Amino acid sequence: MGAGTRGLAVGGGAVVLWWWWRLHPTSRPFAQRLWIDVPHPFVTRRRLRQVLVPVPGERLLEVGVGSGRYALPVVRWLGERGLLAVLDQQEEMLALTMRRALDRGITNVAPACGDAAALPYPDDAFDAVYLVSTLGQVPDMTAALRELSRVVHPGGRVVVGELCYDPHGVFFGTLRRCAAAADLRFEGRAGGWAGYFARFTSLEAGDAPQA
Ligand SMILES: C[S@@+](CC[C@H](N)C(=O)[O-])C[C@H]1O[C@@H](n2cnc3c(N)ncnc32)[C@H](O)[C@@H]1O
């Protein structure tokens, strides 16, 4: 087999693998957490802050917290009177985030193990919720977005960050369709096709559903 043929076979295999991952949403295992810690362009913390607009003293929720890349700065933006609830379906990820928080003297983080599509929180519990590089790992994205909408108070912010070259990345058009089906109103986004943060708000009583 020549070098050209080998290159084509490897490239083709990589594309097939990428598509297979896209079609089979599943959590990235804890053993691959080094990939989660690699700096991600387009979905930077600075950009998250611009889109999420956290206010000191607020109660926020991060779904799919992973190793705490976003949670640790977010909880600082909330100040000592604020609270950040963090949820993940992998206990090891929560333990890592909590260890990193405690190492930094941060105590206002509340962990919970659970599924994004069945959140263990009452209605209207948060001022805002966000998730980054997580929605595409959830088999029913619309169900997860409905849950995010349920746990924020009416008019609360729901922010979704996605890296689209990741096999589980969610393209913006798909997100818009799922969000509309979950009765979330689109407010704006920062970033382009390769990676972005999009902000929605949950509908308030009397709001017309999204087209
Ligand atoms: C790719 S990591 C992203 C972590 C973090 N948000 C970041 O960007 O650094 C996705 C995280 O979402 C979690 N996750 C995946 N599916 C989930 C689900 N259905 N419910 C809760 N957490 C989930 C995974 O365990 C993992 O920690």
The ligand as a Tripos MOL2 file, in Angstrom:
@<TRIPOS>MOLECULE
LIG
   27    29     1     0     0
SMALL
NO_CHARGES

@<TRIPOS>ATOM
      1 C1        -16.9770   17.5160   27.4010 C.3       1 LIG1
      2 S1        -17.2870   17.6190   29.1160 S.3       1 LIG1
      3 C2        -17.3710   19.3880   29.3140 C.3       1 LIG1
      4 C3        -17.0490   19.8200   30.7080 C.3       1 LIG1
      5 C4        -17.0670   21.3280   30.9340 C.3       1 LIG1
      6 N1        -18.3900   21.8670   30.7030 N.3       1 LIG1
      7 C5        -16.0460   21.9940   30.0460 C.2       1 LIG1
      8 O1        -16.4270   22.5230   28.9930 O.co2     1 LIG1
      9 O2        -14.8530   21.9790   30.4010 O.co2     1 LIG1
     10 C6        -18.9920   17.1510   29.2790 C.3       1 LIG1
     11 C7        -19.4230   16.9000   30.6840 C.3       1 LIG1
     12 O3        -20.8280   16.7010   30.7030 O.3       1 LIG1
     13 C8        -21.1500   15.5700   31.4740 C.3       1 LIG1
     14 N2        -22.3930   14.9880   30.9390 N.ar      1 LIG1
     15 C9        -22.5720   14.3780   29.7480 C.ar      1 LIG1
     16 N3        -23.8470   14.0010   29.5940 N.ar      1 LIG1
     17 C10       -24.5000   14.3810   30.7130 C.ar      1 LIG1
     18 C11       -25.8650   14.2640   31.1550 C.ar      1 LIG1
     19 N4        -26.8000   13.6740   30.4020 N.pl3     1 LIG1
     20 N5        -26.1840   14.7680   32.3550 N.ar      1 LIG1
     21 C12       -25.2350   15.3600   33.1400 C.ar      1 LIG1
     22 N6        -23.9420   15.5080   32.7680 N.ar      1 LIG1
     23 C13       -23.5770   15.0270   31.5780 C.ar      1 LIG1
     24 C14       -19.9600   14.6510   31.3260 C.3       1 LIG1
     25 O4        -19.8660   13.7390   32.3990 O.3       1 LIG1
     26 C15       -18.7990   15.6370   31.2860 C.3       1 LIG1
     27 O5        -18.3080   15.9290   32.5610 O.3       1 LIG1
@<TRIPOS>BOND
     1     1     2 1
     2     2     3 1
     3     2    10 1
     4     3     4 1
     5     4     5 1
     6     5     6 1
     7     5     7 1
     8     7     8 2
     9     7     9 1
    10    10    11 1
    11    11    12 1
    12    11    26 1
    13    12    13 1
    14    13    14 1
    15    13    24 1
    16    14    15 ar
    17    14    23 ar
    18    15    16 ar
    19    16    17 ar
    20    17    18 ar
    21    17    23 ar
    22    18    19 1
    23    18    20 ar
    24    20    21 ar
    25    21    22 ar
    26    22    23 ar
    27    24    25 1
    28    24    26 1
    29    26    27 1
@<TRIPOS>SUBSTRUCTURE
     1 LIG1         1 GROUP 0 **** ****
